[in-house]
Amino acid sequence: IVSSVLYKLKPALNNIFKIDFSKLETVGDQSSYVTEIHQLFASECLCVATMLPSIHYNFFCTQLAQKFVQSYVETIFKCKRVGTAGAQQLSVDAHVIKNILLNIPNIGNDSSKSRGPTKAFTKYI
């Protein structure tokens, strides 16, 4: 399941290469690839959350976050040049992605189920 979600996230991660971080002059709210990642996490994790019990969903979230962070860091290191504004934009994007990842254990959560990130998950992120 984790590999399937990561496979669907790959095109959004590859959109990082479409941004020239060396020539970026201003820092915006968040990049378009972050919005894509957020939408994919929301749809895919909602589907998984409805099918798995809470304990298994938390394990899924932990595995997904670990694999995604690894892919995200590898992708960032493949960016050729990064200017000052580009580094600031990447920092903003990373902060938004951190918040997205911290929220995935709560996706599909209703008031009758008490789902949330474990301490280990929060510490990893």
C-alpha positions in Angstrom: 0.0 0.0 0.0 2.8 2.4 0.9 4.6 1.7 -2.4 1.4 2.4 -4.3 0.9 5.8 -2.6 4.6 6.7 -3.1 4.3 5.7 -6.8 1.3 8.1 -7.2 3.3 10.9 -5.4 6.4 10.5 -7.7 5.1 12.9 -10.4 4.3 15.6 -7.9 7.8 15.2 -6.4 9.3 15.4 -9.9 7.6 18.8 -10.4 10.2 20.2 -8.0 12.6 20.1 -11.0 10.3 22.4 -13.0 11.1 25.2 -10.6 14.4 27.0 -11.1 15.4 27.7 -7.5 18.5 29.5 -8.6 16.6 32.2 -10.4 13.7 32.5 -7.9 13.4 36.1 -6.7 10.6 36.1 -4.3 9.3 33.6 -1.7 5.6 32.7 -2.0 3.2 30.9 0.2 3.8 27.3 -1.1 4.9 25.8 -4.4 2.4 24.1 -6.7 4.1 20.7 -6.1 3.2 21.0 -2.4 -0.5 21.5 -3.3 -0.4 18.4 -5.5 1.3 16.4 -2.7 -1.3 17.6 -0.2 -4.2 16.6 -2.5 -2.7 13.1 -3.1 -2.1 12.5 0.5 -5.6 13.5 1.4 -7.3 11.3 -1.2 -5.0 8.2 -0.9 -4.8 8.3 2.9 -8.6 8.7 3.2 -9.1 5.6 1.2 -6.6 3.6 3.3 -8.0 5.0 6.6 -11.5 3.7 5.8 -10.2 0.2 5.2 -7.7 -0.3 8.1 -8.2 -0.5 11.8 -6.6 2.4 13.8 -3.4 0.5 14.8 -2.7 -0.7 11.3 -3.4 2.8 9.9 -0.9 4.3 12.3 1.7 1.8 11.1 0.8 2.7 7.5 1.3 6.4 8.3 4.6 5.8 9.9 5.9 3.7 7.0 4.6 6.2 4.5 6.1 9.2 6.2 9.5 7.5 6.5 9.6 6.5 2.8 8.2 9.8 1.7 10.7 11.9 3.7 13.5 9.8 2.2 12.2 10.4 -1.3 11.7 14.1 -0.7 15.2 14.7 0.7 16.7 12.7 -2.2 14.7 14.8 -4.7 15.8 18.1 -3.1 19.4 17.1 -3.2 19.1 16.4 -6.9 18.2 20.1 -7.5 21.2 21.5 -9.3 21.4 25.1 -8.0 19.5 26.9 -5.3 19.7 30.6 -4.6 18.9 32.4 -1.4 15.2 33.0 -2.3 15.1 29.4 -3.6 16.4 28.1 -0.3 13.8 30.1 1.6 11.0 28.8 -0.7 12.2 25.2 -0.1 12.2 25.9 3.6 8.6 27.1 3.4 7.6 24.1 1.3 9.3 21.7 3.8 7.4 23.3 6.7 4.1 22.9 4.9 4.9 19.3 4.0 5.8 18.6 7.6 2.4 19.9 8.7 0.7 17.7 6.0 2.6 14.6 7.2 1.7 15.4 10.8 -2.0 15.5 9.8 -2.2 12.2 7.9 -3.0 10.1 11.0 -6.1 12.3 11.5 -7.4 11.8 7.9 -10.6 10.0 7.9 -10.9 10.5 11.7 -14.4 10.9 13.0 -15.5 11.7 16.5 -16.1 8.0 17.4 -12.5 7.0 16.6 -9.6 8.5 18.4 -6.9 8.5 15.8 -3.9 10.7 16.0 -0.1 10.6 15.5 1.9 8.5 17.9 4.7 10.1 19.8 7.3 8.2 17.7 5.6 9.4 14.5 5.5 13.0 15.7 9.2 12.8 16.8 10.3 11.3 13.4 8.5 14.1 11.5 
